[in-house]
Amino acid sequence: MSFENLTSVAMAPPSGDGAKPQGGQFQFFGMMAIMIAIFYVVLIRPQRRREQERRAMLDKVSTGDRVMFGGGILGTVANVKEKTLVIRIAEKVKVEVSRGAVTNVIGQDDAPPDPQER
């Protein structure tokens, strides 16, 4: 067989009466709906739940709580403002940080969580 014969066979239309398969469009939309539902259940819903838990944690922060920041700095909340917190990180050393910088609220006697456990 020559190369021309192979390409003509490979590019030939399918044999038969040429009827289109029925329900192709409905199957497509059905599969898309299933994929969107799976995407929602696996990705979006857990992320919303974690964000709500984080917001609740940040709203409960009060004076005297021990907190940990994303960089690993530990401190005690000295003052709570609307959008910021004043944190005492050492004797006579206070810093003002955004509430969003807090990653964990730690009990007075608890050790900071290990970042590998997340």
PARO-883249 format. One record per residue (C-alpha): residue in three letters; y, x, z. Coordinates in steps of 0.05 Angstrom, whole numbers, padded with zeros to 5 digits, always signed. Layout:
N
AlaYXZ...
This chain:
118
Met+00000+00000+00000Ser+00068+00025-00016Phe+00129+00024+00029Glu+00161-00033-00010Asn+00100-00077+00000Leu+00100-00064+00075Thr+00174-00082+00083Ser+00167-00145+00042Val+00107-00168+00085Ala+00144-00151+00149Met+00207-00188+00129Ala+00171-00248+00098Pro+00184-00316+00129Pro+00128-00345+00171Ser+00076-00384+00134Gly+00067-00458+00145Asp+00108-00519+00132Gly+00171-00489+00163Ala+00176-00540+00219Lys+00220-00519+00278Pro+00189-00521+00347Gln+00210-00582+00386Gly+00247-00578+00452Gly+00272-00507+00445Gln+00342-00524+00467Phe+00319-00563+00528Gln+00272-00507+00548Phe+00328-00458+00543Phe+00375-00498+00588Gly+00318-00512+00636Met+00302-00438+00642Met+00376-00421+00651Ala+00381-00472+00708Ile+00320-00442+00742Met+00349-00372+00735Ile+00415-00394+00764Ala+00380-00427+00823Ile+00339-00364+00836Phe+00402-00321+00831Tyr+00438-00367+00881Val+00380-00367+00932Val+00366-00292+00928Leu+00437-00263+00923Ile+00494-00311+00937Arg+00469-00351+00996Pro+00449-00292+01040Gln+00515-00257+01025Arg+00554-00318+01047Arg+00513-00323+01111Arg+00526-00249+01127Glu+00601-00258+01113Gln+00604-00318+01160Glu+00569-00279+01215Arg+00618-00221+01205Arg+00678-00267+01208Ala+00651-00299+01272Met+00640-00230+01303Leu+00712-00208+01286Asp+00741-00273+01313Lys+00705-00262+01380Val+00732-00191+01391Ser+00772-00190+01455Thr+00806-00139+01499Gly+00755-00093+01533Asp+00701-00098+01479Arg+00671-00033+01452Val+00674-00030+01376Met+00650+00016+01322Phe+00685+00030+01256Gly+00657+00045+01188Gly+00669+00119+01198Gly+00629+00120+01262Ile+00688+00122+01310Leu+00675+00086+01376Gly+00731+00056+01418Thr+00751+00002+01467Val+00797-00054+01447Ala+00862-00047+01486Asn+00901-00103+01452Val+00884-00158+01402Lys+00936-00178+01350Glu+00932-00229+01294Lys+00910-00181+01239Thr+00901-00115+01276Leu+00869-00086+01338Val+00896-00031+01383Ile+00837+00013+01401Arg+00833+00065+01456Ile+00789+00121+01429Ala+00803+00173+01484Glu+00847+00179+01545Lys+00919+00168+01525Val+00899+00160+01452Lys+00907+00092+01420Val+00904+00074+01347Glu+00920+00009+01311Val+00869-00012+01260Ser+00856-00071+01215Arg+00804-00122+01239Gly+00765-00109+01176Ala+00752-00037+01196Val+00707-00059+01253Thr+00633-00058+01233Asn+00600-00073+01301Val+00617-00099+01369Ile+00577-00060+01421Gly+00562-00079+01492Gln+00589-00036+01549Asp+00522-00003+01564Asp+00492-00006+01494Ala+00484+00053+01448Pro+00515+00048+01379Pro+00465+00023+01326Asp+00432+00073+01280Pro+00460+00066+01209Gln+00389+00076+01181Glu+00365+00011+01213Arg+00407-00034+01170
